[in-house]
Amino acid sequence: MRKLTYFVACSIDGFIGGPDGDASFMVPFVDEEFFEFLKSEYPETLPTHGRRPLGIDDLPNKRFDTIVQGRASYDLALKEGVTSPYAHLREYVASRTLTESPDPNVEIISTDLVGRVRELKAEDSAFGIYLCGGSAVAGELFDEVDELVVKTYPVVLGTGMPMFGSGFEVSAFVPDSVRTFGNGVVVRTYHRKR
C-alpha cells in the first residue's frame, strides 16, 4: 500500500495561509540552505515551471510519482498560465466546480475523492502520493493521510486557513524526525499511529 503524505508549509500556529489563503509570507524563507534541502530530499515537490529556469528540471523523483491537490492550490498555477504545474508527476485536482481539465496531464476528481485516493494508494509503485493541499482537501482526506511532513515557518498569523479544514477529531501521529534550519524553519516528519 502506497503512502499518502501531506507535505505542507504552515505558520507556528498551524495556518497554511491567511484567511484568504495567501501564503506569500512563506516565500522569503526559501533561502539557499532550505532550497538545497528541498532539492535533495523532496525534489518532486518543486513545481515544474520553477524547476526549469533553475536548471534542475532533470532531478529524479525520490519519494512521489503522484500529486493530489485542491482547486484553490491548482488555481495559483492557472493564474500564471500554467496548466500542468507538476508535469513530472501524475496530477490529480480535486474540484467540484472544474468540470473539464485544461491539460491532458491533469485529471479532475469531481466525485468520491476518498475512493479515488484509496485506488491510487492501492497501486503497485515504489513511490508515494504527495498531498499538496489545500485545507479542505486535506480535511476530506484526513483519515487517508499516512505521513505528515510539516514545514513550520517562524511566523504567527493569529488566524487563517488551518492545516486541515475538518471537524474536531483526535488522531495520534508518531514523530520520526525533526530538522532545524538557520532561517528558523523547522521540518517535522510524523507517521500515523494505526
C-alpha positions in Angstrom: 0.0 0.0 0.0 1.4 3.4 -1.0 1.5 6.2 1.5 -0.4 9.5 1.2 2.0 12.2 2.5 0.7 15.6 3.4 3.7 17.8 2.7 2.7 21.2 4.0 4.0 24.6 5.0 2.5 26.4 7.9 2.9 29.1 10.5 3.9 28.3 14.1 0.2 28.4 15.0 -0.7 25.9 12.3 -2.1 28.0 9.4 -1.2 27.3 5.8 -2.2 30.7 4.7 -4.1 33.8 5.7 -7.9 33.9 5.8 -7.9 34.4 2.0 -5.4 31.6 1.5 -2.5 33.9 0.8 0.8 32.2 1.8 3.3 34.6 0.1 4.7 35.3 3.6 6.5 32.0 3.4 8.5 32.7 0.2 11.3 34.6 1.8 12.2 31.6 4.0 13.2 29.6 1.0 16.9 30.6 1.3 19.9 28.7 -0.1 20.1 26.2 2.8 16.4 25.3 2.8 16.3 25.2 -1.0 19.2 22.7 -1.0 17.2 20.6 1.4 14.1 20.6 -0.8 16.2 19.8 -3.9 18.0 16.8 -2.2 15.1 15.4 -0.1 11.9 16.4 -1.8 12.7 17.4 -5.4 9.4 16.4 -6.8 7.6 18.9 -4.6 9.2 21.8 -6.6 6.8 22.8 -9.4 7.9 22.0 -12.9 7.7 25.7 -14.1 10.0 26.6 -11.2 12.5 23.8 -11.8 13.2 24.7 -15.5 14.5 28.2 -15.0 16.8 27.0 -12.2 18.2 24.2 -14.4 17.0 21.4 -12.1 14.3 20.0 -14.4 16.2 16.7 -14.6 16.1 16.0 -10.9 14.7 12.5 -10.4 11.7 11.8 -8.2 12.8 10.5 -4.8 9.5 9.9 -2.9 6.5 10.6 -5.0 5.2 9.9 -8.5 1.6 11.3 -8.0 0.2 14.5 -6.6 -3.3 15.3 -5.3 -4.2 19.0 -4.8 -7.3 21.1 -4.4 -8.8 23.6 -6.8 -7.5 26.6 -4.9 -3.9 25.3 -4.9 -4.3 24.5 -8.6 -5.7 27.9 -9.3 -2.4 29.5 -8.2 -0.7 27.9 -11.2 -3.6 28.6 -13.6 -3.4 32.3 -12.7 0.2 32.2 -14.0 -0.9 30.4 -17.2 0.5 27.1 -16.1 -1.9 24.2 -16.7 0.4 21.4 -15.5 2.3 22.7 -12.5 3.7 19.2 -11.7 4.3 17.8 -15.1 6.9 15.5 -13.7 4.2 13.7 -11.7 0.8 12.2 -12.3 -1.5 15.1 -11.4 -4.9 15.0 -9.8 -7.0 18.0 -8.9 -10.0 17.7 -6.5 -12.7 20.0 -7.7 -16.5 20.0 -7.7 -16.6 23.1 -9.9 -13.9 22.5 -12.5 -15.7 20.2 -15.0 -13.0 19.9 -17.6 -9.3 19.6 -17.3 -7.3 22.4 -19.1 -4.4 19.9 -19.5 -4.1 16.3 -20.6 -1.7 15.6 -17.8 -4.2 16.7 -15.1 -7.1 14.5 -14.1 -10.0 16.2 -12.3 -11.6 14.3 -9.4 -15.1 15.7 -9.1 -16.7 12.9 -7.0 -15.6 10.4 -4.4 -12.2 11.9 -3.7 -11.6 9.4 -0.8 -12.4 6.4 -3.1 -10.1 7.7 -5.8 -7.3 8.2 -3.4 -7.8 4.7 -2.0 -7.4 3.4 -5.5 -4.2 5.4 -6.0 -2.9 4.1 -2.7 -3.6 0.5 -3.8 -1.5 0.8 -6.9 1.8 -1.1 -7.2 4.5 1.6 -7.0 7.7 2.2 -5.1 6.7 5.9 -4.8 4.1 7.5 -2.6 1.4 10.2 -3.2 2.1 13.9 -2.5 -0.9 15.6 -1.0 -0.2 19.3 -1.8 -3.3 20.8 -0.2 -5.2 22.8 0.5 -7.1 22.9 3.7 -10.5 21.5 2.5 -8.9 18.6 0.5 -6.6 17.7 3.4 -9.7 17.7 5.7 -11.6 15.5 3.4 -8.7 13.1 3.1 -7.7 13.3 6.8 -8.3 9.6 7.5 -6.2 8.6 4.4 -3.1 10.6 5.4 -0.3 8.2 6.4 2.5 10.7 6.9 2.9 14.4 7.7 5.9 16.5 6.6 5.3 19.8 8.3 7.5 22.7 7.3 6.9 25.3 10.1 7.9 28.8 9.3 8.8 31.1 12.2 5.8 33.4 12.0 2.5 33.6 13.8 -0.7 34.6 11.9 -3.3 34.5 14.6 -6.0 33.4 12.2 -6.1 32.0 8.7 -6.6 28.8 6.8 -6.0 25.7 9.0 -3.8 22.8 8.0 -6.9 20.5 8.0 -10.3 22.1 7.2 -12.3 19.5 9.0 -14.2 18.9 12.2 -12.8 18.0 15.6 -11.1 14.6 15.8 -8.1 13.4 17.8 -5.7 11.3 15.8 -2.3 10.2 17.0 0.8 10.6 14.9 4.3 9.4 15.9 7.3 11.7 15.4 10.0 10.4 13.0 12.4 13.3 12.6 13.0 17.0 13.2 15.3 19.2 11.3 16.0 22.9 12.1 17.4 25.4 9.6 19.4 28.6 10.1 16.4 30.7 8.9 14.2 29.4 11.7 12.3 26.9 9.6 11.6 23.5 11.3 10.7 20.4 9.3 9.0 17.7 11.3 8.0 14.3 10.0 5.4 12.1 11.5 3.7 8.8 10.6 0.1 8.0 11.6 -0.3 5.6 14.6 -2.6 2.9 13.2 
